[in-house]
Amino acid sequence: MDIFYSKRAQLFRAHCFQLLQHIIAEETEYTLRATRLEIGSTLYPLHVSIFQDNNRAGYCIPHLFEIGIAMQLLDEDESTLKNVIRHELAHLLTFLVYGDVPHHGPEFRAICTKYAWDAEVSYASIDLSKHSEKKKIQSKVQKLLALSHSSNTHEALSALSKAQQLIDEHALEKMDAEDEWISRRVLHTNRLSQKQKTIAEILRFFHVIPTFHSYAGGVYLDLFGTKQCVDYGAQIAQYLNTELEHLWNEQTCLKGARQKKSFFIGIAEGFTITLQTKNRDVIAYDSSLAQAYRTFITKGSVIREKYRGDIEGKKIGQKEGKHLCIPKAASPSFIPGIQWQRAPIYNIPPDL
């Protein structure tokens, strides 16, 4: 699931959170203290995220205390939006009151009945196909507007005319260009390991910002960036998760957790050394990516630690890291529009 970030999405998120506050205060016996839901003597951190999906209007991840609202609902009336928020809140309250139970079972229905939330809330079924069609038309208009800057005068005028025609036919609002960013959870583990930290260190070179988020059920690695770069980063993360374990299993002279940790640290260092010395391009620091991260993300942490570890394990790991190859399908050289330079500069600012 991709969480969506833009100025428009953040305004919509703030609006959804205000509606959620009102619903909790006016329709339930619970209290929302800032961003924490108070149930009994316990405060639960409550998160609202905005996502894009043509198949569902909302989601609830109880273990993360997170409610998701589809960006497409921005065009729906407020009554419909409130019902989706009530539906996802009902899922969260069901989990907090009854624990892990069937998704739409009797406990969920009991919560809806308790707060007089009718079938429009308990089902909250919304046809999002019209929004999907609108998105396709908007995408087509944007391509035509881009084509209107062509050096070929006839082609440019024709594209501009077609774009204006589509805008008029479908009553589209004027579309202002804005940067759109996403975050995606790509790896989940029961506890944070050095292998996951090594994967994050390597991913820092691939135009994404990796961070770790912990909760009661474990830890997940989150990637922040443009959709295209996050897609590539996710492929790299999955590949490295398997490949690093394979490289460790091939080591016959290294044993134990201490040497394994040092081995993975060495791989990250070896990979970095190769990028610094080899005649190849490396992604440059992207100030827009860093600024977007500071603007939108308020949680999560980048791991920073010094660890001497086992000298032999680290040395062997460095050797493996120097020869570590990322598959071509996931290579950043295939990402268009990225500025490159020879010197490797991390795309995570030092204060993050």
NORNORNOR-V483072 format. One record per pair of residues at least 12 apart in sequence whose C-alpha atoms are under 8 Angstrom apart, sorted by the first residue. I is the first residue (numbers start at 1). J is the second residue. If there is no record, write none. Layout:
BEGIN
I,J
I,J
END
This chain:
BEGIN
1,51
1,184
1,185
2,51
2,52
2,182
2,183
2,184
2,185
3,49
3,50
3,51
3,52
3,182
3,183
3,184
4,49
4,50
4,51
4,52
4,180
4,181
4,182
4,183
5,50
5,180
5,181
5,182
5,296
6,178
6,179
6,180
6,181
7,178
9,50
9,71
10,50
10,296
12,50
12,71
12,74
13,48
13,49
13,50
16,48
16,69
16,85
17,48
19,82
19,85
20,82
20,85
20,86
23,86
27,115
28,115
35,47
44,65
45,65
46,65
46,66
46,67
47,65
47,66
47,67
48,66
48,67
48,68
48,69
49,66
49,67
49,68
49,69
50,68
50,69
50,70
50,71
51,68
51,69
51,70
51,71
52,70
52,71
52,72
53,70
53,71
54,128
54,129
54,131
54,132
55,128
55,129
56,70
56,126
56,128
57,69
57,70
57,72
57,73
57,84
57,125
57,126
57,128
58,70
58,84
58,85
58,88
59,88
60,88
60,89
60,91
60,92
61,92
62,91
62,92
62,95
62,96
63,215
63,216
63,217
64,215
65,92
67,85
67,88
67,89
68,88
69,84
69,85
72,128
72,131
83,120
83,121
83,124
84,121
84,124
86,117
86,121
87,121
87,122
87,123
87,124
90,108
90,111
90,112
91,103
91,108
93,111
94,107
94,108
94,111
109,122
137,166
138,172
140,163
141,163
141,166
141,167
142,163
144,159
144,160
144,162
144,163
145,159
145,160
145,163
147,159
147,160
148,160
180,226
181,224
181,225
181,226
181,227
181,292
182,224
182,225
182,226
182,227
182,230
183,222
183,223
183,224
183,225
183,230
184,222
184,223
184,224
184,230
185,220
185,221
185,222
185,223
186,220
186,221
186,222
186,223
186,234
186,237
186,238
187,220
187,221
187,222
187,237
187,238
188,218
188,219
188,220
188,221
189,218
189,219
189,220
190,217
190,218
190,219
191,218
191,219
192,218
192,219
194,261
194,264
194,265
195,241
195,244
195,261
195,264
196,221
196,241
197,303
198,264
198,265
198,267
198,268
199,237
199,240
199,241
199,268
200,221
201,268
202,268
202,271
202,272
203,233
203,236
203,237
204,346
204,347
204,348
205,282
205,283
205,344
205,345
205,346
205,347
206,229
206,233
206,283
206,332
207,225
207,229
207,283
207,286
207,347
208,223
208,224
208,225
208,226
208,229
208,230
208,233
208,289
208,347
209,223
209,224
209,225
209,293
209,347
209,348
210,222
210,223
210,224
210,302
211,223
211,300
211,301
211,302
211,303
212,300
212,301
212,302
212,303
213,299
213,300
213,301
224,293
225,289
228,335
229,332
229,335
232,330
232,331
232,332
233,330
235,330
236,326
236,327
236,330
244,264
247,320
248,260
248,263
254,313
258,309
258,310
259,309
259,310
259,312
259,313
259,314
260,313
261,309
261,313
262,308
262,309
262,310
262,311
262,313
262,314
262,317
263,313
263,314
263,315
263,316
263,317
263,318
264,314
264,317
265,314
265,317
265,318
266,313
266,314
266,315
266,316
266,317
266,318
266,319
266,321
267,314
267,317
267,318
267,319
267,320
267,321
267,322
268,317
268,318
268,321
269,318
269,321
270,317
270,318
270,319
270,320
270,321
270,322
271,318
271,321
271,322
271,323
271,324
272,321
272,322
273,322
274,321
274,322
274,323
275,344
276,343
276,344
279,342
280,342
281,340
281,341
281,342
281,343
281,344
282,340
282,341
282,342
282,343
282,344
282,345
283,332
283,338
283,339
283,340
283,341
283,344
283,345
283,346
283,347
284,339
284,340
284,341
284,343
284,344
284,345
284,346
284,347
285,345
285,346
285,347
285,348
286,347
287,347
289,347
290,347
290,348
290,349
301,352
302,352
END
